[in-house]
Amino acid sequence: MNRLEISVERLERDGGGPDRLYVIWCRPDEDEDEVLGRHAVKGGASDPQVRCYHWKGTGPMPEPRWTSLQNMTDDELEYALDSLKASLIRNGRVTAEDLNELEARRFKDV
């Protein structure tokens, strides 16, 4: 059984919950959608709880797993947020200026 099959089997066995998501990490030079496509056995990647983020850490990437925001490390949260921001900009949903303005407002209100 290859790594992909093991990951999918674990995904199907462990299942998610309303506050959980299945996180798959990829290298910064990889396309997140392509990585999700490789994990899309039995429709898994179309599940809104399945996410792929760029791992920017110096250590090894974490294994794909069910988790929650509360259980993610600070580094994982930072990298996930960076990936989400880049995806929103890349897909034209927001501009970099919009995100900068939102962050400026958030820190101003703190």
LINFEN-V99127 format. One record per run of one state. SS is the DSSP state (h for helix, s for strand, l for the rest). FROM is the first residue (numbers start at 1). LEN is the number of residues. If there is no record, write none. Layout:
SS & FROM & LEN
SS & FROM & LEN
//
This chain:
l & 1 & 2
h & 3 & 12
l & 15 & 6
s & 21 & 7
l & 28 & 4
h & 32 & 7
l & 39 & 2
h & 41 & 6
l & 47 & 3
s & 50 & 6
l & 56 & 9
s & 65 & 3
l & 68 & 1
h & 69 & 3
l & 72 & 2
h & 74 & 17
l & 91 & 5
h & 96 & 14
l & 110 & 1
//
